[in-house]
Amino acid sequence: MVKADNVKKDYTIGKIVVHALRGVSISVEQGEFMSIAGPSGSGKTTLLNLIGCLDTASAGEIFIDGQPVSGKSKNQLALLRREKLGFVFQSFNLIPVLTAIENVSFALSLLGLDSSAVHKKSMRILAEVGLKGLEKRFPNELSGGQQQRVAIARALVKDPSIVLADEPTANLDSGTGKDILKLMEELNKAHKTTFIFSTHDPMVMDFAHRLVLLHDGLITKNGAGKGGGR
Amino acid sequence: MKFLISLAWKNLSRYRRRTIITAVAIAVGIALFIWMDAWLLGAEMETVRNLLQFETGPARVMDKKYWAEKDYKIIKYHLDNPADIQAALSEAGYESTQRISFLGEISKLVESEGSFTIDVAAIDVQTDGKVFKLQDGIVEENGRFIEQGTPEIIIGKDLAEDLGVELGEEVIVLTKTAAGSYEDLELTVVGLLETPNPLINKGSGFISLEYAKLRLQIGEGATDVVIQFAETADSAAELKKIRGALKSLPGYENWEVLDYKALASEFIMLAQAKSGGSQIIIFLIIIIAVIGISNTMLMAVFERVKEIGMMRALGMKDRSIVLTFIFEAVGVGLIGSLIGLAIGFFLTWWMVDVGIDISAMIENMGNIGYRSAGIFKAAWNWGTMVNAFIMGIIIAGSVAYFPAKRATRMQITDCLRDK
């Protein structure tokens, strides 16, 4: 499903070259609920960005559904993200002028579906993430947890192969964060969608069924997680 | 596409204050553009009208030498057979009148405090009204029009004030006859002209043609035959027709047949120069509006870099993102242009209907080039209104392109990290 083969990523800041990833190889299968964890600066967001085709590797290769992503044009990468990848961001990143349902519909509209299908699917996914009755609220009329639920609905509504979540609970209190993780876990089971989320929070790591630990741009652990949280 | 337009429209209402400020900047630019253009056009049209009705007439036939020495108006170079010219013109369907135009030194006969050089025209009282509207320049309290064959003169009201002359008083006009000798014309002021043409009011006098022929040793001659045709007519075509009608007459090769554009070429050049200057002002207004819109759109784009990053992450193509911002800018341009059009329309309406009284300014400044003495009025220019409206929208849309394009060139990860 997703494969990273000896992936390296260097950033140049002024005259200093920072080796964010120093040769990471990893395979993720369909339906996994996986966390990429590690302290700040370990390279977890960089790895997530590379898997999400938001950035390009300095060396090595990323494969999605067996296809290498290097060499693809900007438009081809946009199409790949549109069709196969869903994103959940730390700060939700909802469009403030759109209601909850419009934010969710936005992702589907990009696929060119007709408006009635878009509306129907968006309503269904919002109900699934527990936002029935709040569809017409604007982001600033929703709590942080509710906004993140909208973001998850937006990522899932187009039935992507993989949902990538970068520190999805970092801006939430621990109770709400747990609720969000439980929701993601339920959706992972229900939709068989692969979830890959980054975190540095041990509580969040405990939810992962598989845990990949990064340190200084290298994988230090790659194995089963506790799953289900504490 | 529908979604992009809807998103752009929602963003316009989301940043209401900024939308209003930018729209107002565009509106002011558009309104000023429309207003200034209408004003210039109105001034030019009134000047042309006043030239035609009081100064040059639509076209003239003159002796070539008279035209060559036009600044001195030497009546020695006159047309010998103006009546034949008029007859030929009449046959071709044109109304015309004869004039003897010359320079004269005018002063009061009694208690003179000085003299002025003025343009004097000896006019055919019977036919002058077919071409000129001098009679409209005399209201009841300002006396009456001259009578044929009498030693009478009508002069501009401003000139009368400068001379200290009142109705019924005598003046002397010193000039040269066709034979080259000096002649004093003692004339009674019977009317004061108050026309919309400041040059007429300030420096002109009109006497009887019959009387002038008697005193200026010109025989049956005249310096000009002034020809009437419609203000809206194509003067080049009319000139061609007039020349065709006259070319069989004896002496034709010594004549100039000119329209008002040639007769008032100094004004035309001045108007063109002023129009050029005004275009620069209009251009500056547009530049200010463009900078205002660019700045706003730049802010709009860079405030939403994170949003742009998110949209790109979700798979929105760069082209669609740029289009969203262009639609947004076009929306602002549309609102601004509509407001500007409305303001420009009402300003122009007021200027067409009421106008600005510049008589005091003319009195103080003298000749400002435009032949307008009283109320300065604008003229409708629908073409400019449509152009300004479209221009507002196109400029707004164009200036949004570059900042939006620049934002899409950023790395998505940098966009998402943006604070």
Interface residues (C-beta under 8 A of the other chain):
Chain A: N49 G52 L54 D55 K74 N75 A78 L79 L80 R81 R82 E83 L85 F87 F89 S91 N93 I95 P96 V97 L98 F106 A107 S109 L110 R154
Chain B: F3 L7 K10 N11 S13 R14 K306 E307 G309 M310 M311 R312 A313 L314 G315 M316 K317 D318 Q411 I412 T413 L416
